[in-house]
Every structure is written in structure tokens, then in C-alpha cells.
Amino acid sequence: MQLQSGGWSDAWFVGGTAFPSGHSGFYFGLLLPMVYLFPRWWWALRLVPWFIAVARIDANHHFLSGVGAAIVIVAG
């Protein structure tokens, strides 16, 4: 069995990144509902998840499609 020979990350995360982006999905899911709770701060609450999404693409951890899929899943 592969889990006995190596760690669990070898079995699940072989060769790349995740689709969709979990970081982007988490921050959009956390902060977009807060836009409705705190409408006065809508610009700052929307800025943070977009910054995270761009940072994940810029660091080459995800493609635009992975980040976009996370946003669609959270917003849908």
C-alpha cells in the first residue's frame, strides 16, 4: 500500500496544485457575505479576496481557471 511507504501527501497531492483553489474559495466565502453585513466597508471586504486570488496566480500555485472556478462555486 502506498500510504505505508510514504506520507499521505504522496498519495493525494502528487504532481501539482489543487483545482479549484481552496484559498480563494475560503476567502471569497468568508468575506462576500460580510459585504452585506457591513455595507459601509464593501470596498475593503471585496479587496481582500481579490488580493488572495491574484497572489495565488502570481505565486504559480494556481491557474486562472482554478481561481475562477472557486469564485464561481462560492458565488453560485
HTML snippet that shows the backbone in 3Dmol.js (N, CA, C, O; Angstrom):
<script src="https://3Dmol.org/build/3Dmol-min.js"></script>
<div id="view" style="width:600px;height:400px;position:relative"></div>
<script>
const pdb = `
ATOM      1  N   MET A   1       0.844  -1.184   0.000  1.00  0.00           N
ATOM      2  CA  MET A   1       0.000   0.000   0.000  1.00  0.00           C
ATOM      3  C   MET A   1       0.881   1.236   0.000  1.00  0.00           C
ATOM      4  O   MET A   1       1.920   1.266   0.660  1.00  0.00           O
ATOM      5  N   GLN A   2       0.474   2.234  -0.726  1.00  0.00           N
ATOM      6  CA  GLN A   2       1.282   3.435  -0.884  1.00  0.00           C
ATOM      7  C   GLN A   2       1.368   4.254   0.402  1.00  0.00           C
ATOM      8  O   GLN A   2       2.382   4.912   0.637  1.00  0.00           O
ATOM      9  N   LEU A   3       0.358   4.231   1.219  1.00  0.00           N
ATOM     10  CA  LEU A   3       0.373   5.017   2.448  1.00  0.00           C
ATOM     11  C   LEU A   3       1.396   4.492   3.447  1.00  0.00           C
ATOM     12  O   LEU A   3       1.910   5.255   4.265  1.00  0.00           O
ATOM     13  N   GLN A   4       1.698   3.198   3.389  1.00  0.00           N
ATOM     14  CA  GLN A   4       2.692   2.652   4.299  1.00  0.00           C
ATOM     15  C   GLN A   4       4.104   3.034   3.878  1.00  0.00           C
ATOM     16  O   GLN A   4       4.989   3.171   4.723  1.00  0.00           O
ATOM     17  N   SER A   5       4.318   3.204   2.588  1.00  0.00           N
ATOM     18  CA  SER A   5       5.661   3.514   2.106  1.00  0.00           C
ATOM     19  C   SER A   5       5.994   4.999   2.186  1.00  0.00           C
ATOM     20  O   SER A   5       7.171   5.358   2.233  1.00  0.00           O
ATOM     21  N   GLY A   6       5.004   5.853   2.202  1.00  0.00           N
ATOM     22  CA  GLY A   6       5.246   7.289   2.242  1.00  0.00           C
ATOM     23  C   GLY A   6       4.173   7.994   3.047  1.00  0.00           C
ATOM     24  O   GLY A   6       3.316   7.361   3.664  1.00  0.00           O
ATOM     25  N   GLY A   7       4.237   9.297   3.028  1.00  0.00           N
ATOM     26  CA  GLY A   7       3.233  10.084   3.746  1.00  0.00           C
ATOM     27  C   GLY A   7       1.934  10.158   2.972  1.00  0.00           C
ATOM     28  O   GLY A   7       1.868   9.792   1.798  1.00  0.00           O
ATOM     29  N   TRP A   8       0.906  10.635   3.643  1.00  0.00           N
ATOM     30  CA  TRP A   8      -0.407  10.745   2.996  1.00  0.00           C
ATOM     31  C   TRP A   8      -0.393  11.777   1.883  1.00  0.00           C
ATOM     32  O   TRP A   8      -1.192  11.690   0.951  1.00  0.00           O
ATOM     33  N   SER A   9       0.511  12.763   1.967  1.00  0.00           N
ATOM     34  CA  SER A   9       0.564  13.768   0.910  1.00  0.00           C
ATOM     35  C   SER A   9       1.073  13.178  -0.399  1.00  0.00           C
ATOM     36  O   SER A   9       0.748  13.691  -1.469  1.00  0.00           O
ATOM     37  N   ASP A  10       1.861  12.117  -0.335  1.00  0.00           N
ATOM     38  CA  ASP A  10       2.325  11.461  -1.557  1.00  0.00           C
ATOM     39  C   ASP A  10       1.179  10.800  -2.309  1.00  0.00           C
ATOM     40  O   ASP A  10       1.222  10.687  -3.534  1.00  0.00           O
ATOM     41  N   ALA A  11       0.168  10.369  -1.593  1.00  0.00           N
ATOM     42  CA  ALA A  11      -0.954   9.682  -2.228  1.00  0.00           C
ATOM     43  C   ALA A  11      -1.975  10.649  -2.813  1.00  0.00           C
ATOM     44  O   ALA A  11      -2.630  10.327  -3.804  1.00  0.00           O
ATOM     45  N   TRP A  12      -2.124  11.840  -2.210  1.00  0.00           N
ATOM     46  CA  TRP A  12      -3.198  12.732  -2.621  1.00  0.00           C
ATOM     47  C   TRP A  12      -2.736  13.939  -3.406  1.00  0.00           C
ATOM     48  O   TRP A  12      -3.519  14.487  -4.181  1.00  0.00           O
ATOM     49  N   PHE A  13      -1.518  14.372  -3.245  1.00  0.00           N
ATOM     50  CA  PHE A  13      -1.069  15.610  -3.864  1.00  0.00           C
ATOM     51  C   PHE A  13       0.109  15.392  -4.801  1.00  0.00           C
ATOM     52  O   PHE A  13       1.035  16.203  -4.832  1.00  0.00           O
ATOM     53  N   VAL A  14       0.084  14.333  -5.545  1.00  0.00           N
ATOM     54  CA  VAL A  14       1.197  14.016  -6.429  1.00  0.00           C
ATOM     55  C   VAL A  14       1.168  14.914  -7.652  1.00  0.00           C
ATOM     56  O   VAL A  14       0.174  14.947  -8.378  1.00  0.00           O
ATOM     57  N   GLY A  15       2.237  15.633  -7.880  1.00  0.00           N
ATOM     58  CA  GLY A  15       2.447  16.328  -9.138  1.00  0.00           C
ATOM     59  C   GLY A  15       1.704  17.613  -9.370  1.00  0.00           C
ATOM     60  O   GLY A  15       1.493  17.962 -10.531  1.00  0.00           O
ATOM     61  N   GLY A  16       1.293  18.340  -8.368  1.00  0.00           N
ATOM     62  CA  GLY A  16       0.718  19.615  -8.746  1.00  0.00           C
ATOM     63  C   GLY A  16      -0.156  20.273  -7.718  1.00  0.00           C
ATOM     64  O   GLY A  16      -0.117  19.966  -6.526  1.00  0.00           O
ATOM     65  N   THR A  17      -0.943  21.187  -8.224  1.00  0.00           N
ATOM     66  CA  THR A  17      -1.774  22.012  -7.372  1.00  0.00           C
ATOM     67  C   THR A  17      -3.211  21.516  -7.399  1.00  0.00           C
ATOM     68  O   THR A  17      -3.548  20.585  -8.129  1.00  0.00           O
ATOM     69  N   ALA A  18      -4.028  22.138  -6.613  1.00  0.00           N
ATOM     70  CA  ALA A  18      -5.418  21.712  -6.478  1.00  0.00           C
ATOM     71  C   ALA A  18      -6.325  22.508  -7.415  1.00  0.00           C
ATOM     72  O   ALA A  18      -6.013  23.639  -7.787  1.00  0.00           O
ATOM     73  N   PHE A  19      -7.425  21.916  -7.780  1.00  0.00           N
ATOM     74  CA  PHE A  19      -8.452  22.584  -8.567  1.00  0.00           C
ATOM     75  C   PHE A  19      -9.774  22.313  -7.883  1.00  0.00           C
ATOM     76  O   PHE A  19     -10.093  21.145  -7.658  1.00  0.00           O
ATOM     77  N   PRO A  20     -10.527  23.269  -7.554  1.00  0.00           N
ATOM     78  CA  PRO A  20     -10.328  24.716  -7.585  1.00  0.00           C
ATOM     79  C   PRO A  20      -9.483  25.185  -6.405  1.00  0.00           C
ATOM     80  O   PRO A  20      -9.147  24.398  -5.521  1.00  0.00           O
ATOM     81  N   SER A  21      -9.158  26.422  -6.401  1.00  0.00           N
ATOM     82  CA  SER A  21      -8.300  27.000  -5.367  1.00  0.00           C
ATOM     83  C   SER A  21      -9.029  27.055  -4.033  1.00  0.00           C
ATOM     84  O   SER A  21     -10.048  27.732  -3.902  1.00  0.00           O
ATOM     85  N   GLY A  22      -8.515  26.356  -3.064  1.00  0.00           N
ATOM     86  CA  GLY A  22      -9.127  26.352  -1.739  1.00  0.00           C
ATOM     87  C   GLY A  22      -8.950  27.671  -1.006  1.00  0.00           C
ATOM     88  O   GLY A  22      -9.852  28.122  -0.301  1.00  0.00           O
ATOM     89  N   HIS A  23      -7.783  28.290  -1.174  1.00  0.00           N
ATOM     90  CA  HIS A  23      -7.555  29.579  -0.513  1.00  0.00           C
ATOM     91  C   HIS A  23      -8.529  30.637  -1.044  1.00  0.00           C
ATOM     92  O   HIS A  23      -9.155  31.358  -0.268  1.00  0.00           O
ATOM     93  N   SER A  24      -8.646  30.719  -2.346  1.00  0.00           N
ATOM     94  CA  SER A  24      -9.544  31.712  -2.942  1.00  0.00           C
ATOM     95  C   SER A  24     -10.990  31.443  -2.540  1.00  0.00           C
ATOM     96  O   SER A  24     -11.724  32.364  -2.184  1.00  0.00           O
ATOM     97  N   GLY A  25     -11.389  30.194  -2.599  1.00  0.00           N
ATOM     98  CA  GLY A  25     -12.755  29.844  -2.215  1.00  0.00           C
ATOM     99  C   GLY A  25     -13.051  30.173  -0.766  1.00  0.00           C
ATOM    100  O   GLY A  25     -14.137  30.653  -0.441  1.00  0.00           O
ATOM    101  N   PHE A  26     -12.082  29.913   0.109  1.00  0.00           N
ATOM    102  CA  PHE A  26     -12.281  30.202   1.527  1.00  0.00           C
ATOM    103  C   PHE A  26     -12.471  31.691   1.766  1.00  0.00           C
ATOM    104  O   PHE A  26     -13.407  32.095   2.456  1.00  0.00           O
ATOM    105  N   TYR A  27     -11.589  32.513   1.200  1.00  0.00           N
ATOM    106  CA  TYR A  27     -11.664  33.946   1.478  1.00  0.00           C
ATOM    107  C   TYR A  27     -12.862  34.610   0.798  1.00  0.00           C
ATOM    108  O   TYR A  27     -13.449  35.534   1.361  1.00  0.00           O
ATOM    109  N   PHE A  28     -13.233  34.161  -0.391  1.00  0.00           N
ATOM    110  CA  PHE A  28     -14.453  34.691  -1.003  1.00  0.00           C
ATOM    111  C   PHE A  28     -15.672  34.258  -0.206  1.00  0.00           C
ATOM    112  O   PHE A  28     -16.583  35.058   0.006  1.00  0.00           O
ATOM    113  N   GLY A  29     -15.705  33.014   0.238  1.00  0.00           N
ATOM    114  CA  GLY A  29     -16.830  32.524   1.027  1.00  0.00           C
ATOM    115  C   GLY A  29     -16.936  33.173   2.389  1.00  0.00           C
ATOM    116  O   GLY A  29     -18.030  33.292   2.940  1.00  0.00           O
ATOM    117  N   LEU A  30     -15.808  33.595   2.936  1.00  0.00           N
ATOM    118  CA  LEU A  30     -15.810  34.245   4.236  1.00  0.00           C
ATOM    119  C   LEU A  30     -16.197  35.718   4.142  1.00  0.00           C
ATOM    120  O   LEU A  30     -16.975  36.213   4.957  1.00  0.00           O
ATOM    121  N   LEU A  31     -15.657  36.412   3.153  1.00  0.00           N
ATOM    122  CA  LEU A  31     -15.793  37.863   3.126  1.00  0.00           C
ATOM    123  C   LEU A  31     -16.940  38.395   2.268  1.00  0.00           C
ATOM    124  O   LEU A  31     -17.425  39.493   2.539  1.00  0.00           O
ATOM    125  N   LEU A  32     -17.390  37.672   1.256  1.00  0.00           N
ATOM    126  CA  LEU A  32     -18.509  38.180   0.463  1.00  0.00           C
ATOM    127  C   LEU A  32     -19.809  38.301   1.266  1.00  0.00           C
ATOM    128  O   LEU A  32     -20.528  39.284   1.084  1.00  0.00           O
ATOM    129  N   PRO A  33     -20.142  37.346   2.146  1.00  0.00           N
ATOM    130  CA  PRO A  33     -21.333  37.574   2.972  1.00  0.00           C
ATOM    131  C   PRO A  33     -21.179  38.755   3.930  1.00  0.00           C
ATOM    132  O   PRO A  33     -22.164  39.384   4.316  1.00  0.00           O
ATOM    133  N   MET A  34     -19.950  39.045   4.306  1.00  0.00           N
ATOM    134  CA  MET A  34     -19.719  40.176   5.206  1.00  0.00           C
ATOM    135  C   MET A  34     -19.956  41.514   4.517  1.00  0.00           C
ATOM    136  O   MET A  34     -20.170  42.528   5.181  1.00  0.00           O
ATOM    137  N   VAL A  35     -19.919  41.519   3.182  1.00  0.00           N
ATOM    138  CA  VAL A  35     -20.235  42.742   2.436  1.00  0.00           C
ATOM    139  C   VAL A  35     -21.671  43.167   2.726  1.00  0.00           C
ATOM    140  O   VAL A  35     -21.961  44.359   2.827  1.00  0.00           O
ATOM    141  N   TYR A  36     -22.567  42.195   2.860  1.00  0.00           N
ATOM    142  CA  TYR A  36     -23.961  42.520   3.161  1.00  0.00           C
ATOM    143  C   TYR A  36     -24.157  42.906   4.621  1.00  0.00           C
ATOM    144  O   TYR A  36     -25.047  43.690   4.950  1.00  0.00           O
ATOM    145  N   LEU A  37     -23.324  42.355   5.492  1.00  0.00           N
ATOM    146  CA  LEU A  37     -23.429  42.698   6.913  1.00  0.00           C
ATOM    147  C   LEU A  37     -22.843  44.074   7.220  1.00  0.00           C
ATOM    148  O   LEU A  37     -23.335  44.789   8.093  1.00  0.00           O
ATOM    149  N   PHE A  38     -21.805  44.429   6.504  1.00  0.00           N
ATOM    150  CA  PHE A  38     -21.119  45.702   6.729  1.00  0.00           C
ATOM    151  C   PHE A  38     -21.013  46.476   5.421  1.00  0.00           C
ATOM    152  O   PHE A  38     -19.921  46.567   4.860  1.00  0.00           O
ATOM    153  N   PRO A  39     -22.111  47.036   4.918  1.00  0.00           N
ATOM    154  CA  PRO A  39     -22.089  47.687   3.601  1.00  0.00           C
ATOM    155  C   PRO A  39     -21.171  48.911   3.548  1.00  0.00           C
ATOM    156  O   PRO A  39     -20.731  49.309   2.469  1.00  0.00           O
ATOM    157  N   ARG A  40     -20.888  49.497   4.683  1.00  0.00           N
ATOM    158  CA  ARG A  40     -20.005  50.662   4.692  1.00  0.00           C
ATOM    159  C   ARG A  40     -18.572  50.289   4.303  1.00  0.00           C
ATOM    160  O   ARG A  40     -17.837  51.115   3.763  1.00  0.00           O
ATOM    161  N   TRP A  41     -18.186  49.056   4.575  1.00  0.00           N
ATOM    162  CA  TRP A  41     -16.830  48.588   4.300  1.00  0.00           C
ATOM    163  C   TRP A  41     -16.768  47.685   3.070  1.00  0.00           C
ATOM    164  O   TRP A  41     -15.866  46.852   2.979  1.00  0.00           O
ATOM    165  N   TRP A  42     -17.689  47.819   2.127  1.00  0.00           N
ATOM    166  CA  TRP A  42     -17.757  46.917   0.989  1.00  0.00           C
ATOM    167  C   TRP A  42     -16.476  46.912   0.161  1.00  0.00           C
ATOM    168  O   TRP A  42     -16.076  45.863  -0.343  1.00  0.00           O
ATOM    169  N   TRP A  43     -15.831  48.056   0.014  1.00  0.00           N
ATOM    170  CA  TRP A  43     -14.633  48.122  -0.828  1.00  0.00           C
ATOM    171  C   TRP A  43     -13.480  47.350  -0.209  1.00  0.00           C
ATOM    172  O   TRP A  43     -12.755  46.668  -0.932  1.00  0.00           O
ATOM    173  N   ALA A  44     -13.284  47.430   1.092  1.00  0.00           N
ATOM    174  CA  ALA A  44     -12.192  46.704   1.756  1.00  0.00           C
ATOM    175  C   ALA A  44     -12.481  45.207   1.819  1.00  0.00           C
ATOM    176  O   ALA A  44     -11.572  44.392   1.663  1.00  0.00           O
ATOM    177  N   LEU A  45     -13.732  44.847   2.045  1.00  0.00           N
ATOM    178  CA  LEU A  45     -14.091  43.438   2.145  1.00  0.00           C
ATOM    179  C   LEU A  45     -14.007  42.737   0.796  1.00  0.00           C
ATOM    180  O   LEU A  45     -13.770  41.530   0.743  1.00  0.00           O
ATOM    181  N   ARG A  46     -14.196  43.462  -0.279  1.00  0.00           N
ATOM    182  CA  ARG A  46     -14.039  42.872  -1.609  1.00  0.00           C
ATOM    183  C   ARG A  46     -12.589  42.858  -2.059  1.00  0.00           C
ATOM    184  O   ARG A  46     -12.204  42.021  -2.876  1.00  0.00           O
ATOM    185  N   LEU A  47     -11.797  43.751  -1.551  1.00  0.00           N
ATOM    186  CA  LEU A  47     -10.401  43.851  -1.957  1.00  0.00           C
ATOM    187  C   LEU A  47      -9.574  42.671  -1.457  1.00  0.00           C
ATOM    188  O   LEU A  47      -8.707  42.184  -2.182  1.00  0.00           O
ATOM    189  N   VAL A  48      -9.817  42.208  -0.257  1.00  0.00           N
ATOM    190  CA  VAL A  48      -9.013  41.138   0.344  1.00  0.00           C
ATOM    191  C   VAL A  48      -9.098  39.831  -0.447  1.00  0.00           C
ATOM    192  O   VAL A  48      -8.049  39.278  -0.776  1.00  0.00           O
ATOM    193  N   PRO A  49     -10.285  39.304  -0.775  1.00  0.00           N
ATOM    194  CA  PRO A  49     -10.300  38.045  -1.526  1.00  0.00           C
ATOM    195  C   PRO A  49      -9.715  38.177  -2.932  1.00  0.00           C
ATOM    196  O   PRO A  49      -9.123  37.224  -3.439  1.00  0.00           O
ATOM    197  N   TRP A  50      -9.868  39.331  -3.564  1.00  0.00           N
ATOM    198  CA  TRP A  50      -9.254  39.517  -4.885  1.00  0.00           C
ATOM    199  C   TRP A  50      -7.742  39.547  -4.779  1.00  0.00           C
ATOM    200  O   TRP A  50      -7.045  39.042  -5.659  1.00  0.00           O
ATOM    201  N   PHE A  51      -7.231  40.135  -3.711  1.00  0.00           N
ATOM    202  CA  PHE A  51      -5.790  40.130  -3.492  1.00  0.00           C
ATOM    203  C   PHE A  51      -5.278  38.701  -3.311  1.00  0.00           C
ATOM    204  O   PHE A  51      -4.241  38.341  -3.867  1.00  0.00           O
ATOM    205  N   ILE A  52      -5.993  37.891  -2.543  1.00  0.00           N
ATOM    206  CA  ILE A  52      -5.612  36.494  -2.329  1.00  0.00           C
ATOM    207  C   ILE A  52      -5.639  35.731  -3.655  1.00  0.00           C
ATOM    208  O   ILE A  52      -4.727  34.955  -3.944  1.00  0.00           O
ATOM    209  N   ALA A  53      -6.669  35.947  -4.450  1.00  0.00           N
ATOM    210  CA  ALA A  53      -6.787  35.247  -5.732  1.00  0.00           C
ATOM    211  C   ALA A  53      -5.641  35.603  -6.670  1.00  0.00           C
ATOM    212  O   ALA A  53      -5.048  34.723  -7.294  1.00  0.00           O
ATOM    213  N   VAL A  54      -5.333  36.877  -6.767  1.00  0.00           N
ATOM    214  CA  VAL A  54      -4.229  37.305  -7.641  1.00  0.00           C
ATOM    215  C   VAL A  54      -2.896  36.794  -7.105  1.00  0.00           C
ATOM    216  O   VAL A  54      -2.020  36.421  -7.884  1.00  0.00           O
ATOM    217  N   ALA A  55      -2.737  36.773  -5.798  1.00  0.00           N
ATOM    218  CA  ALA A  55      -1.488  36.283  -5.204  1.00  0.00           C
ATOM    219  C   ALA A  55      -1.289  34.799  -5.480  1.00  0.00           C
ATOM    220  O   ALA A  55      -0.158  34.368  -5.707  1.00  0.00           O
ATOM    221  N   ARG A  56      -2.357  34.006  -5.467  1.00  0.00           N
ATOM    222  CA  ARG A  56      -2.242  32.572  -5.758  1.00  0.00           C
ATOM    223  C   ARG A  56      -1.820  32.340  -7.203  1.00  0.00           C
ATOM    224  O   ARG A  56      -1.049  31.425  -7.490  1.00  0.00           O
ATOM    225  N   ILE A  57      -2.324  33.167  -8.110  1.00  0.00           N
ATOM    226  CA  ILE A  57      -1.923  33.049  -9.517  1.00  0.00           C
ATOM    227  C   ILE A  57      -0.495  33.545  -9.698  1.00  0.00           C
ATOM    228  O   ILE A  57       0.298  32.917 -10.400  1.00  0.00           O
ATOM    229  N   ASP A  58      -0.168  34.657  -9.075  1.00  0.00           N
ATOM    230  CA  ASP A  58       1.157  35.247  -9.212  1.00  0.00           C
ATOM    231  C   ASP A  58       2.254  34.338  -8.649  1.00  0.00           C
ATOM    232  O   ASP A  58       3.363  34.306  -9.182  1.00  0.00           O
ATOM    233  N   ALA A  59       1.956  33.610  -7.592  1.00  0.00           N
ATOM    234  CA  ALA A  59       2.928  32.699  -6.995  1.00  0.00           C
ATOM    235  C   ALA A  59       3.009  31.363  -7.734  1.00  0.00           C
ATOM    236  O   ALA A  59       3.752  30.471  -7.324  1.00  0.00           O
ATOM    237  N   ASN A  60       2.256  31.225  -8.809  1.00  0.00           N
ATOM    238  CA  ASN A  60       2.200  29.998  -9.613  1.00  0.00           C
ATOM    239  C   ASN A  60       1.719  28.786  -8.819  1.00  0.00           C
ATOM    240  O   ASN A  60       2.156  27.662  -9.065  1.00  0.00           O
ATOM    241  N   HIS A  61       0.831  29.018  -7.879  1.00  0.00           N
ATOM    242  CA  HIS A  61       0.224  27.918  -7.144  1.00  0.00           C
ATOM    243  C   HIS A  61      -1.071  27.453  -7.803  1.00  0.00           C
ATOM    244  O   HIS A  61      -1.490  26.309  -7.622  1.00  0.00           O
ATOM    245  N   HIS A  62      -1.705  28.347  -8.571  1.00  0.00           N
ATOM    246  CA  HIS A  62      -2.945  28.015  -9.268  1.00  0.00           C
ATOM    247  C   HIS A  62      -2.976  28.728 -10.611  1.00  0.00           C
ATOM    248  O   HIS A  62      -2.291  29.726 -10.835  1.00  0.00           O
ATOM    249  N   PHE A  63      -3.797  28.175 -11.493  1.00  0.00           N
ATOM    250  CA  PHE A  63      -4.077  28.835 -12.755  1.00  0.00           C
ATOM    251  C   PHE A  63      -5.310  29.718 -12.585  1.00  0.00           C
ATOM    252  O   PHE A  63      -6.034  29.607 -11.595  1.00  0.00           O
ATOM    253  N   LEU A  64      -5.540  30.590 -13.554  1.00  0.00           N
ATOM    254  CA  LEU A  64      -6.719  31.444 -13.534  1.00  0.00           C
ATOM    255  C   LEU A  64      -7.995  30.610 -13.505  1.00  0.00           C
ATOM    256  O   LEU A  64      -8.978  30.996 -12.872  1.00  0.00           O
ATOM    257  N   SER A  65      -7.983  29.479 -14.183  1.00  0.00           N
ATOM    258  CA  SER A  65      -9.175  28.625 -14.211  1.00  0.00           C
ATOM    259  C   SER A  65      -9.498  28.062 -12.825  1.00  0.00           C
ATOM    260  O   SER A  65     -10.670  27.950 -12.466  1.00  0.00           O
ATOM    261  N   GLY A  66      -8.482  27.709 -12.045  1.00  0.00           N
ATOM    262  CA  GLY A  66      -8.717  27.184 -10.703  1.00  0.00           C
ATOM    263  C   GLY A  66      -9.269  28.231  -9.752  1.00  0.00           C
ATOM    264  O   GLY A  66     -10.159  27.953  -8.949  1.00  0.00           O
ATOM    265  N   VAL A  67      -8.729  29.440  -9.853  1.00  0.00           N
ATOM    266  CA  VAL A  67      -9.217  30.535  -9.021  1.00  0.00           C
ATOM    267  C   VAL A  67     -10.620  30.937  -9.465  1.00  0.00           C
ATOM    268  O   VAL A  67     -11.493  31.172  -8.629  1.00  0.00           O
ATOM    269  N   GLY A  68     -10.838  31.016 -10.774  1.00  0.00           N
ATOM    270  CA  GLY A  68     -12.157  31.363 -11.292  1.00  0.00           C
ATOM    271  C   GLY A  68     -13.221  30.331 -10.915  1.00  0.00           C
ATOM    272  O   GLY A  68     -14.358  30.688 -10.606  1.00  0.00           O
ATOM    273  N   ALA A  69     -12.845  29.054 -10.943  1.00  0.00           N
ATOM    274  CA  ALA A  69     -13.787  28.004 -10.554  1.00  0.00           C
ATOM    275  C   ALA A  69     -14.168  28.142  -9.075  1.00  0.00           C
ATOM    276  O   ALA A  69     -15.328  27.947  -8.712  1.00  0.00           O
ATOM    277  N   ALA A  70     -13.207  28.473  -8.235  1.00  0.00           N
ATOM    278  CA  ALA A  70     -13.505  28.658  -6.818  1.00  0.00           C
ATOM    279  C   ALA A  70     -14.464  29.810  -6.598  1.00  0.00           C
ATOM    280  O   ALA A  70     -15.368  29.723  -5.768  1.00  0.00           O
ATOM    281  N   ILE A  71     -14.266  30.895  -7.344  1.00  0.00           N
ATOM    282  CA  ILE A  71     -15.161  32.049  -7.213  1.00  0.00           C
ATOM    283  C   ILE A  71     -16.571  31.703  -7.676  1.00  0.00           C
ATOM    284  O   ILE A  71     -17.549  32.101  -7.043  1.00  0.00           O
ATOM    285  N   VAL A  72     -16.678  30.965  -8.774  1.00  0.00           N
ATOM    286  CA  VAL A  72     -18.000  30.563  -9.292  1.00  0.00           C
ATOM    287  C   VAL A  72     -18.704  29.650  -8.307  1.00  0.00           C
ATOM    288  O   VAL A  72     -19.907  29.789  -8.088  1.00  0.00           O
ATOM    289  N   ILE A  73     -17.970  28.712  -7.707  1.00  0.00           N
ATOM    290  CA  ILE A  73     -18.579  27.791  -6.741  1.00  0.00           C
ATOM    291  C   ILE A  73     -19.093  28.538  -5.522  1.00  0.00           C
ATOM    292  O   ILE A  73     -20.192  28.265  -5.040  1.00  0.00           O
ATOM    293  N   VAL A  74     -18.306  29.477  -5.023  1.00  0.00           N
ATOM    294  CA  VAL A  74     -18.703  30.227  -3.827  1.00  0.00           C
ATOM    295  C   VAL A  74     -19.862  31.176  -4.133  1.00  0.00           C
ATOM    296  O   VAL A  74     -20.795  31.293  -3.338  1.00  0.00           O
ATOM    297  N   ALA A  75     -19.805  31.845  -5.266  1.00  0.00           N
ATOM    298  CA  ALA A  75     -20.837  32.827  -5.604  1.00  0.00           C
ATOM    299  C   ALA A  75     -22.135  32.157  -6.048  1.00  0.00           C
ATOM    300  O   ALA A  75     -23.198  32.775  -5.992  1.00  0.00           O
ATOM    301  N   GLY A  76     -22.062  30.929  -6.477  1.00  0.00           N
ATOM    302  CA  GLY A  76     -23.235  30.240  -7.008  1.00  0.00           C
ATOM    303  C   GLY A  76     -24.033  29.633  -5.977  1.00  0.00           C
ATOM    304  O   GLY A  76     -25.056  29.015  -6.271  1.00  0.00           O
TER     305      GLY A  76
END
`;
const viewer = $3Dmol.createViewer("view");
viewer.addModel(pdb, "pdb");
viewer.setStyle({}, {cartoon: {color: "spectrum"}});
viewer.zoomTo();
viewer.render();
</script>
